[in-house]
Amino acid sequence: MAKYIIDAQGKKLGRVASEAAHLLRGKGSAGFTPNELPETMVEIINAAKLSVTVKKDEGTEYTRYTGYPGGFKTQTRKEFTKKRGHVELLRRTILGMLPKNRLRPRIIRHLTVKN
């Protein structure tokens, strides 16, 4: 099983997330098959030291729906990181970059994010 470590210090959120999604998917290996679970582990360190601009911090919105009438909630990225932290922000960004299929929940288990 291949293990990759990505240092997120000073890097942009999207760049780190796309690199991690690429490695988690197994696209860098010679034996890549899209219908099999790859044997790669990705660990991201220094997640709290990501480079984030103020404009995107206030402009980007994250939405969720509670399932009840009037339960559509929105948060800015600043509010989201204050409440849930950089670890959950990075995990959710990578999850959005993975294919929406049955392998997705199994692939995301191979990701660990540390502050």
N, C-alpha and C positions, 0 to 999 in steps of 0.2 A: 504494500500500500504506500503510495507516494504522499509525502506531507510537504506542504508549502507554507512558508511564513511570509506575510506581507506586513511591512512597517508603514503605518498610515500617517506618520508624523510629517506635517507640512504638505501633504498631498490633498488633492481635491476629492470630494466625496464620490463623484461619478467615476473618476479614474480608478479609484481603489475598488469600487463595487463592480465595475465591468471586468477588471482583471480577476477578481475573485470568482465572479460568475463563470468566466471563461475556464478557469482552472477547475472549479467544482464540476462543471459539465464534462470535463475530461477531454476537451478539444485539443489540448496540447500533446496528448499521447498518440503514439502511432496506431494503436489498436482501437481508435474511437468508433463506437457504434452508438447511434442515437437512442436505441431502444434498450440499452443495458445500463445498470447503475455503475458509474465509474468508481474505481478504488483510489480516490484522492481525498485527502483531508486538507483543509485550508484554515490557517490560524491567522487572525489579524490582530496585531498589537498596536498600542498607542492610539486607540480609536478616539479618545477624548482630544487628541492633538490634531484633528483634521483641520484643513484650511477651509474655512467657510466665509464667504463674503456677507456683509451686512445686508445688502440689497436682496440676496437670495434667502437670507435668514427670515426676513420679514415678508417677502413676496411669495415664497413657496407655501402651499397649503396642503395639509393632509386631511383626508375626509374619512368618515366611517359612518355606518348606519346601525342604529341599535335594534331595528326591527319593529319599532313602534311608530305610530303616526307622529310626525314632528321630531323624529329622532335622528335627523341628519346632522351630524356634528362636524365642524371644521376647526382645524388648529393651524397656526403658522408653524414653521419649522422651529422657531425660537421657543414657542410654547411646548412643542412636542419634545424637544431635547431637554427642556427644563423638567418636564413631568416624567419622561421615560428614559432619557439618557442617550448618549451617542451610540451605545451598543445596539439598542433597539432600532435606532434610525438607520444604521448601517445594515443591520440584518433585514429590515423591511425593504431597503433599496435593492439589495442583492436578490431578495425573493421576487421582486418585480421584474428582474432581468432574466430570471430562469423561465424555461418554457412551462406553459400552463397545462401540465399533463399529470399522469399518475406517479411519475418519478419525482416530481417537484418536492413533496414533503420528505421523501427519503434522501434527496440530494442535499437539502438545507440542513439536515442533521449532521452533515460532515463539516459544518462551518462552526468555528469558535471565534468569538470576538472578545478581546480583553482591552481594558482601559490602560 
